[in-house]
Amino acid sequence: MFWRLLRVLFGFALGCLAAGITMVLFVFTPSELAGLPPDVATDRFPQLMRLAGFVAAQAGLFAAPFALVIAVIGEWRANRRWTFYALAGLLLALLGFLAQHSTEQVGQPTIVNNYALTAFVTSGFVGGLVYWLFSGRLAGGPGLMSEPDIAEPKPSPAVGAGKTASVIVSPQPETAAKVADAGASGPGTVKPPVPAKPKAV
């Protein structure tokens, strides 16, 4: 249980970091970074990593309650499909986008545009995919995907195939009483009761 929890937390942290890096790459595109002089690019890289860490922390704080529910469902159902976690990350990104839009002030620049929406959706998708890669594909732990072994009942041997079946019949109250009364007269003296013939009318 401890290792499973550690695996989930590790996958969640890496997923948030991957989402943060993806979001930063939408702000500073790879083509822009490739066009920078080498000395400027060397100075810019630590800044980008710090910004990615900040975005990852913000994404983790927002997504933690929802991600916990998704992780519990995935572990409980032993869901190891990458599509489940990628779509879950995409859904969390859409929720984050709507939450960010709801905090905007009137008259301020809005994030409601195709580029920002694409950045959020792609970041969530990448984050969910990274979580699956490091944790989701191992959901449920080893052996939980198989059904428990159920011992099938063995068929009873057929009577008459060279084997005798022992049948235990509980005696009727009258027979048991006669056996008890005749116990003093020795074994073998008790005969089974014979049913009386019906009297002719």
SEDO-306279 format. One record per atom (N, C-alpha, C, O): x, y, z. Coordinates in steps of 0.001 Angstrom, whole numbers, padded with zeros to 6 digits, always signed. Each point is the difference from the previous one (the first is absolute). Example, Ala and Ser with C-alpha at 12.3 -4.5 7.8 and 13.67 -1.06 7.14 Angstrom:
2
+013190-005690+007800
-000890+001190+000000
+000900+001200+000000
+001036-000019+000665
-001386+001069-001385
+000820+001190+000060
-000770+001090+000730
+000509+001108+000169
***
This chain:
201
+000830-001206+000000
-000830+001206+000000
+000867+001260+000000
-000302+000975-000688
+001391-001011+001476
+000885+001157+000062
+000650+000261-001351
+000078+001143-000449
+000392-002220-000203
+000672+000174-001279
-000976+000450-001077
+000371+000744-000908
-001611-001192+001007
-000996+000450-000969
-000276+001492+000165
-000104+000730-000986
-000014-000280+002236
-000205+001425+000246
+001194+000811-000471
-000163+001068-000590
+001359-001570+000849
+001205+000697-000454
+000048+000073-001521
+000400+001019-000563
-000805-002090-000100
-000029+000001-001464
-000989+001014-000545
+000286+000682-000984
-001454-000578+001618
-001009+000959-000446
+000495+001431+000179
-000151+000829-000897
+000743-000539+002055
+000516+001349+000244
+001140+000349-000941
+000090+001127-000486
+000777-002095+000229
+001105+000236-000921
-000510+000276-001412
+000479+000917-000667
-001445-001706+000212
-000579+000226-001319
-000725+001322-000093
+000056+000670-001032
-000745-000281+002112
-000706+001280-000001
+000977+001164-000080
-000232+000958-000737
+001326-001035+001493
+000995+001072-000030
+000634+000126-001388
+000176+001110-000503
+000164-002240-000115
+000591+000050-001336
-001018+000493-001033
+000359+000706-000942
-001623-001081+001123
-001024+000477-000917
-000185+001507+000087
-000156+000671-001021
+000173-000139+002238
-000109+001455+000168
+001210+000710-000587
-000145+001053-000621
+001334-001611+000807
+001199+000609-000562
-000037-000009-001526
+000377+000978-000644
-000834-002090+000074
-000112-000067-001462
-001027+001001-000513
+000206+000621-001042
-001315-000460+001769
-001003+000983-000410
+000557+001416+000099
-000278+000840-000856
+001066-000574+001903
+000609+001324+000143
+000986+000312-001110
+000014+001113-000525
+000813-002088+000163
+000967+000207-001089
-000728+000229-001324
+000398+000851-000796
-001459-001610+000569
-000769+000176-001239
-000621+001382-000063
+000000+000637-001054
-000527-000172+002170
-000603+001336+000026
+001050+001079-000273
-000270+000951-000733
+001447-001089+001309
+001059+000986-000215
+000453-000004-001460
+000335+001050-000547
-000324-002222-000085
+000396-000075-001404
-001027+000642-000928
+000308+000273-001161
-001498-000032+001643
-000955+000781-000777
+000257+001497+000166
-000362+000792-000871
+000985-000402+001984
+000348+001408+000206
+001295+000324-000732
+000074+000970-000754
+000946-001794+000986
+001269+000133-000711
+000112-001216-000924
+000406-001079+000432
-000761+001256-001673
-000077-001123-000923
+001403-000539-000313
+000982+000739+000075
-000895-002019-000422
+001310-000564-000353
+000676+000723-001165
+001227+000082-000050
-002019+000441-000884
+000615+000729-001118
+000650+001294+000476
+001055+000391-000499
-001686+000274+001466
+000600+001212+000552
+001270-000321+000786
+000997+000716-000090
-001048-001793+000852
+001196-000377+000769
+001143-000422-000917
+001167+000253+000298
-001502-000890-001407
+001055-000425-000922
+000646+001186-000700
+001153-000087-000420
-001889+001211+000286
+000553+001172-000660
+000819+000896+000901
+000578+000978-000472
-000511-001282+001752
+000781+000829+000927
+001484-000301-000128
+000379-001120-000343
+000471+002118+000619
+001450-000260+000046
+000323-001006+001104
-000750-000102+000971
+001822-000625-001098
+000320-001040+000988
+000124+000515+001427
-000456-000654+000937
+001072+001825-000766
+000155+000508+001363
-001341+000413+000594
-000238-000204+001190
-000643+000783-002009
-001332+000386+000484
-000837-001237+000296
-000718-000039+000999
+000804-000968-001856
-000752-001238+000225
+000456-000693+001280
-000811-000589+000715
+002101+000658-000429
+000518-000617+001226
-000540+000701+001239
-000292-000646+001006
+000160+001971-001080
-000563+000737+001130
-001513-000174+000092
-000567+000053+001091
-000090-000261-002238
-001452-000102-000004
-000480-001353+000524
-001093-000092+000559
+001889-000946-000733
-000439-001345+000389
-000328-000116+001493
-001052-000549+000328
+001897+001038+000600
-000377-000071+001424
-001267+000794+000311
-000789-000404+000855
+000589+001520-001536
-001220+000770+000220
-001230-000796-000439
-001029+000006+000676
+001147-000682-001806
-001124-000811-000482
-000309-001151+000950
-001167-000332+000208
+002183-000273+000364
-000226-001104+000931
-000649+000491+001288
-000861-000679+000562
+001268+001850-000095
-000644+000559+001194
-001463+000337-000291
-000880-000246+000825
+000636+000811-002004
-001380+000311-000376
-000828-001269-000147
-001167-000035+000390
+001772-001005-000952
-000708-001277-000129
-000307-000601+001366
-001071-000573+000199
+002004+000698+000745
-000265-000482+001350
-001119+000758+000677
-000810-000587+000718
+000761+001904-000945
-001076+000799+000576
-001354-000397-000586
-000977-000154+000732
+000925-000010-002050
-001251-000419-000645
-000403-001401+000458
-001183-000269+000209
+002160-000620-000054
-000296-001354+000470
-000569+000012+001411
-000924-000754+000309
+001481+001618+000555
-000519+000088+001365
-001429+000527+000013
-000844-000506+000740
+000570+001518-001553
-001356+000533-000073
-000975-001047-000543
-001111-000155+000506
+001547-000558-001542
-000858-001046-000562
-000235-001127+001003
-001099-000548+000082
+002145+000204+000685
-000150-001052+000995
-000945+000377+001115
-000800-000823+000443
+000882+002062+000017
-000904+000445+001066
-001457-000004-000466
-000903-000360+000756
+000690+000759-001991
-001375+000021-000507
-000525-001409-000279
-001146-000315+000321
+001992-000532-000922
-000470-001302-000479
+000060-001094+001051
-000534-001085-000230
+001162+001324+001375
+000211-001070+000980
-001288-000698+000439
-000038-001230-000012
-001030+001958+000402
-001214-000729+000434
-000609-000838-001112
-000413-001138+000225
+000358+001706-001437
-000582-000742-001121
+000892-001169-000408
-000488-001086-000312
+001795+001321+000318
+000933-001069-000376
-000042-001143+001007
+000190-001157-000374
-000437+001465+001652
-000103-001049+001007
-001179-000915-000298
+000114-001221+000107
-001253+001814-000484
-001175-000807-000340
+000285-000864-001225
-000354-001179-000029
+000993+001764-000978
+000313-000750-001219
+000970-001140+000307
-000156-001106-000517
+001155+001374+001355
+000975-001042+000344
-000654-001137+000782
+000313-001169-000222
-001221+001511+001139
-000685-001035+000782
-000857-000871-000907
-000017-001224+000136
-000697+001863-001066
-000824-000771-000940
+000880-000895-000864
-000321-001167-000225
+001437+001720-000258
+000896-000796-000825
+000596-001181+000732
+000110-001089-000565
+000282+001292+001838
+000572-001098+000783
-001065-001020+000374
+000250-001205-000013
-001441+001695+000346
-001084-000900+000403
-000448-000880-001161
-000231-001197+000172
+000111+001800-001359
-000425-000745-001176
+001167-000633-000752
-000196-000662-001019
+001413+000871+001526
+001215-000503-000674
+000009+000429-001460
+000273-000801-000894
-000577+002076+000665
-000088+000545-001355
+001405+000386-000467
+000604+000923+000546
-000100-001607-001524
+001348+000245-000498
+000012+000544-001426
+001031-000038-000671
-002162+000539+000211
-000071+000556-001351
+000502+001441+000005
-000382+000795+000858
+001233-000469-001815
+000573+001345-000057
-001061+001038-000343
+000105+001157+000405
-001122-001568-001147
-001046+000948-000390
-000759+000526+001215
-000428+001154+000013
+000259-001994+001007
-000725+000439+001202
+000718+001156+000680
-000630+000989+000372
+001944-001108-000209
+000767+001025+000712
+000251+001227-000878
+000038+001122+000505
+000134-001325-001808
+000195+001142-000892
-001272+000848-000074
+000069+001229+000049
-001220-001878-000164
-001261+000747-000038
-000316+000635+001352
-000591+001078+000062
+000988-001754+001027
-000200+000596+001324
+000851+001258+000159
-000471+001000+000540
+001725-001043-001007
+000845+001197+000033
-000556+001110-000864
+000074+001173+000366
-000635-001535-001517
-000615+001005-000878
-001200+000651+000689
-000184+001214-000082
-000628-002025+000759
-001159+000539+000710
+000428+000933+001135
-000608+001052+000200
+001649-001430+000539
+000500+000864+001072
+000534+001315-000564
-000151+001051+000623
+000773-001107-001798
+000500+001227-000625
-001150+000914-000403
+000098+001220+000138
-001184-001800-000635
-001168+000816-000348
-000606+000648+001242
-000421+001156-000037
+000380-001907+001135
-000496+000582+001255
+000905+001142+000457
-000485+001028+000472
+001795-001207-000611
+000931+001073+000359
-000173+001226-000891
+000100+001135+000465
-000356-001372-001732
-000220+001112-000929
-001247+000794+000397
+000018+001231+000008
-001088-001936+000316
-001232+000684+000414
+000186+000717+001330
-000530+001093+000196
+001280-001703+000720
+000251+000653+001288
+000832+001261-000189
-000248+001011+000657
+001227-001061-001543
+000818+001176-000278
-000841+001108-000628
+000171+001176+000322
-001072-001553-001210
-000857+000998-000644
-000978+000629+000989
-000331+001181-000112
-000129-001975+001081
-000971+000530+000963
+000611+001027+000944
-000736+000779+000605
+002061-000752-000461
+000650+000965+000897
+000417+001281-000714
+000579+000890+000624
-000858-000783-001895
+000399+001193-000743
-000865+001202+000377
-001197-000135+000251
+001812+001287-000217
-000699+001239+000295
-000583+000589-001287
+000529-000202-001094
-001595+000910+001253
-000638+000639-001154
+000926+001077-000549
+000516+000832+000745
-000316-000859-002048
+000870+000980-000631
+001439-000425-000116
+000787+000669-000669
-000414-001786+001315
+001365-000513-000079
+000115-000970-001177
-001006-000545-000453
+002229+000327-000045
+000174-000970-001093
-000479-001384+000426
+000224-000417+001137
-000875-000283-002039
-000555-001320+000290
+000843-001095-000643
+000713+000225-000978
-000817-001397+001553
+000727-001143-000560
-000883-000802-000947
+000429-001022-000535
-001639+001473+000330
-000914-000729-000880
+000409+000249-001445
-000486+000930-000644
+001373-001761+000151
+000408+000013-001401
+000499-001389-000352
+000278-000815+000880
-000171+000563-002135
+000356-001346-000459
+001396-000424+000452
+000220-001163+000339
+000720+002108-000335
+001370-000357+000367
+000088-000416+001466
+000623-001008+000330
-001253+001793+000546
+000028-000339+001431
-000744-001306+000264
+000445-000817+000807
-001573+000619-001482
-000747-001248+000183
+000819-001197-000472
+000004-001048+000645
+000688+001206-001772
+000859-001072-000500
+001137-000290+000969
+000363-001159+000198
+000203+002201+000411
+001082-000185+000962
-000480-000781+001219
+000689-000910+000459
-001853+001251+000064
-000541-000699+001171
-000308-001455-000334
+000372-000907+000745
-001054+000689-001869
-000411-001361-000363
+001224-000886-000253
+000050-001145+000451
+000928+001680-001169
+001201-000784-000280
+000772-000310+001278
+000507-001109+000168
-000417+002084+000729
+000704-000224+001269
-000678-001077+000824
+000666-000861+000574
-001996+000908-000513
-000718-001038+000741
+000162-001374-000611
+000155-000993+000710
-000192+000940-002035
+000169-001279-000685
+001384-000586+000265
+000132-001188+000293
+000899+002027-000398
+001366-000461+000241
+000173-000420+001453
+000638-001016+000277
-001204+001794+000663
+000101-000357+001415
-000645-001338+000304
+000563-000810+000735
-001756+000568-001303
-000661-001286+000204
+000763-001149-000617
+000041-001095+000561
+000561+001332-001709
+000768-001042-000667
+001261-000350+000796
+000366-001171+000108
+000296+002194+000450
+001189-000256+000811
-000378-000742+001280
+000734-000883+000444
-001884+001239+000156
-000440-000729+001189
-000236-001474-000334
+000382-000882+000768
-001006+000621-001903
-000219-001390-000396
+001328-000727-000199
+000135-001164+000376
+000840+001844-000964
+001275-000627-000306
+000724-000458+001260
+000625-001060+000004
-000702+001849+001067
+000745-000305+001213
-000849-000642+001099
+000547-000577+000940
-001866+000670-001045
-000825-000550+001072
-001262-000697-000497
-000323-001096+000458
-000387+001715-001381
-001300-000531-000414
+000065-001366-000653
-000921-000800+000166
+001980+000509-000902
+000087-001297-000665
+000273-001132+000976
-000036-001170-000380
+000310+001509+001645
+000183-000999+001047
-001153+000005+000991
+000114-000560+001090
-001227+001189-001462
-001127+000152+000935
-000523-001352+000453
-000086-000944-000786
-000259+000865+002054
-000544-001222+000566
+001033-000936+000569
-000346-000906+000757
+001606+001097-001099
+001039-000881+000520
+000025-001318-000742
-000899-000275-000794
+001910-000550+001033
+000113-001276-000703
-001043-000995+000459
-000257-000151+001194
-000339-000525-002162
-000924-001081+000319
-001422+000423+000228
-000871-000864+000106
+000579+002159-000022
-001366+000412+000268
-000862+000011-001250
-001215+000172+000089
+001822-000354-001245
-000790-000034-001211
-000653-001355-000213
-000975-000104-000743
+001498-000944+001387
-000532-001335-000197
-001072-000291+001026
+000013+000524+001113
-000949-001380-001519
-001073-000386+000904
+000534-000979+001037
+000922-000761-000294
-001482+000766+001505
+000449-000965+001013
-000335-001420-000399
-001023-000274-000628
+001917-000620+001012
-000212-001407-000317
-001122-000550+000859
+000004+000168+001219
-000962-000822-001850
-001128-000599+000702
+000084-001501-000208
-000011-000486-001131
+000092-000228+002214
+000109-001450-000096
-001333-000581-000445
-001027+000220+000643
+001046-000961-001743
-001221-000605-000489
-000299-001254+000801
+000921-000745+000336
-002195+000491-000019
-000333-001199+000770
+000258-001259-000826
-000326-000059-001185
+000911-000936+001829
+000294-001247-000679
-001271-000817-000133
-000783-000080+000946
+000564-000528-002106
-001213-000805-000163
+000066-001241+000875
+001058-000608+000164
-002202+000243+000395
-000054-001184+000846
+000070-001247-000862
-000542-000021-001105
+001209-001029+001601
+000103-001232-000794
-001355-000636-000220
-000863-000003+000878
+000699-000533-002070
-001280-000609-000353
-000189-001305+000767
+000947-000764+000189
-002177+000519+000250
-000332-001228+000713
-000167-001118-001022
-000646+000187-001031
+001217-001324+001312
-000163-001140-000896
+001198-000224-000880
+000042-001004-000712
+000947+001896+000721
+001190-000187-000826
+001105-000638+000816
+001136+000475+000009
-001482-001574+000690
+000998-000688+000795
+000194+000614+001364
+000887-000418+000744
-001707+001414-000393
+000131+000667+001289
-001368+000011+000658
-001024+000151-000666
+001022-000311+001972
-001246+000031+000758
-000111+001329+000692
+000978+000528+000529
-002164+000003-000537
-000244+001278+000657
-000622-000268+001343
-000960-000763+000111
+001506+001391+000911
-000528-000154+001351
-001055+001063+000222
+000257+001196-000139
-001457-001656+000490
-001121+000897+000229
-000362-000064+001462
-000233-001082+000539
+000183+002202+000093
-000349+000073+001421
-001420+000521+000087
-000303+001104-000453
-000552-001907+001035
-001408+000366+000148
-000270+000165+001469
+000260-000908+000789
-000765+002028-000419
-000334+000226+001402
-001250-000782+000336
-000990+000073-000728
+001018-000818+001815
-001161-000836+000345
-001189+000850+000408
+000145+001111+000509
-001326-001670-000749
-001225+000648+000425
-000122-000098+001519
+000609-000877+000612
-001372+001747-000012
-000118-000040+001479
-000477-001344+000527
+000494-000461+001029
-001457-000190-001718
-000506-001279+000496
+001075-001074-000069
+000153-000796+000926
+000592+000777-002030
+001055-001001-000147
+001100+000219+001024
+000521-000957+000572
-000164+002220-000337
+001030+000276+000997
-000423-000433+001381
+000829-000481+000773
-002118+000641-000435
-000480-000421+001316
+000048-001510+000143
+000358-000509+001062
-000719-000227-002135
+000028-001464+000082
+001424-000517+000126
+000259-000983+000695
+000673+001666-001384
+001391-000411+000113
+000508+000215+001414
+000751-000823+000524
-001161+001935+000105
+000421+000269+001370
-000586-001011+000976
+000679-000414+000940
-001968-000002-001153
-000640-000965+000901
+000596-001387-000155
+000083-000759+000965
+000334+000425-002192
+000530-001334-000233
+001494-000084+000184
+000605-001034-000285
+000000+002113+000759
+001455-000018+000150
+000466-001038+001003
+001102-000532-000136
-001929+000224+001159
+000415-000955+001025
-000093-001435-000466
+000681-000871+000542
-001525+000603-001552
-000187-001374-000433
+001051-000458-000989
-000034-001143-000456
+000959+002012+000121
+001107-000420-000864
-000137+000560-001381
-001071+000437-000421
+002181-000458-000276
-000019+000563-001351
-000684-000929-000990
+000015-001222+000149
-000587+001804-001115
-000596-000776-001079
-001385-000489+000291
-000548-000742-000815
-000067+001110+001938
-001321-000489+000339
-001104+000945-000439
-001181-000331+000112
+001536+001460-000592
-001008+000981-000393
-000242-000129-001485
+000944+000050-000788
-002169-000211+000399
-000366-000070-001403
-000686+001285-000406
-000706+000612+000801
+000906-000206-002023
-000673+001227-000444
-001488-000198+000045
-000473-001101-000281
-000282+002109+000618
-001453-000104+000095
-000601-000280-001357
+000400+000572-001014
-001378-001471+001020
-000701-000388-001245
-001302+000768-000029
-000746-000027+000979
+000453+000701-002053
-001258+000759-000055
-001186-000943+000028
+000019-001048-000646
-001056+001415+001396
-001190-000829+000140
-000828+000049-001255
-000087+001021-000682
-000554-002215+000380
-000856-000048-001175
-001296+000746+000288
-000537-000071+001105
+000050+000773-002090
-001284+000701+000244
-001132-000995+000170
-000075-001003-000709
-000794+001289+001646
-001146-000856+000272
-001078+000200-001048
-000268+001110-000461
-000332-002227+000109
-001085+000104-000995
-001242+000544+000674
-000315-000372+001130
-000371+001229-001802
-001210+000596+000580
-001193-000871-000388
-001133+000303+000376
***
